[in-house]
Amino acid sequence: MPLNKLPYPTLDALIKKNIVHDEDLKTLQTIRLLSTVKKRGCLRKEELIAVCYWKSPRAIRLVESNHASLLRRVSKRAWSVGLGLAVNFITSRGIYKD
């Protein structure tokens, strides 16, 4: 329960008034870089490294230590369940070692 009256009558009103439509420059660059990934169905190592720098730089050493073919194989499997899940899975775990 708020201590004061909320300045918006509904959540929709709050969102419409405050939503930002312009993407950050790094986000736009990452989106452009990944524009062909959907067709290909997997990330290349350099694309994954770019995503990691953008989303989760802590995982970068783990990602860089993996072989490109392993990254493609794992990203292809992760990509098959959806973009958001693929990026979250790959960047949060830095892939894995066989």
BELJOBEL-V995788 format. One record per pair of residues at least 24 apart in sequence whose ideal C-beta (glycine too) atoms are under 10 Angstrom apart, sorted by the first residue. I is the first residue (numbers start at 1). GAP is how many residues later the second one is. If there is no record, write none. Layout:
BEGIN
I/GAP, I/GAP
END
This chain:
BEGIN
24/30, 26/24, 26/27, 26/28, 26/29, 27/27, 27/28, 29/25, 30/24, 30/25, 30/57, 34/49, 34/53, 37/38, 37/42, 37/46, 37/49, 37/50, 38/41, 38/45, 40/32, 40/35, 40/36, 40/39, 41/31, 41/34, 41/35, 41/36, 41/38, 41/39, 41/45, 42/29, 42/30, 42/31, 42/32, 42/33, 42/34, 42/35, 42/36, 42/37, 42/38, 42/44, 43/25, 43/28, 43/29, 43/31, 43/32, 43/33, 43/35, 43/36, 43/43, 43/44, 43/47, 44/24, 44/27, 44/28, 44/31, 45/24, 45/25, 45/26, 45/27, 45/30, 45/50, 46/25, 47/24, 47/28, 48/24, 48/26, 48/27, 48/38, 48/39, 48/42, 48/43, 48/46, 48/47, 51/24, 51/35, 51/36, 51/39, 51/40, 52/35, 52/38, 52/39, 52/42, 53/38, 54/33, 54/37, 55/32, 55/33, 55/35, 55/36, 55/37, 56/31, 56/32, 56/34, 56/35, 56/36, 56/37, 56/38, 57/34, 58/33, 58/34, 58/36, 59/31, 59/32, 59/33, 59/34, 59/35, 59/36, 60/31, 60/34, 61/33, 62/29, 62/31, 62/32, 62/33, 62/34, 62/35, 63/27, 63/28, 63/30, 63/31, 63/32, 64/30, 65/29, 65/30, 65/32, 66/28, 66/29, 66/30, 66/31, 66/32, 67/28, 67/30, 67/31, 70/25, 70/26, 70/27, 70/28, 71/24, 73/25
END
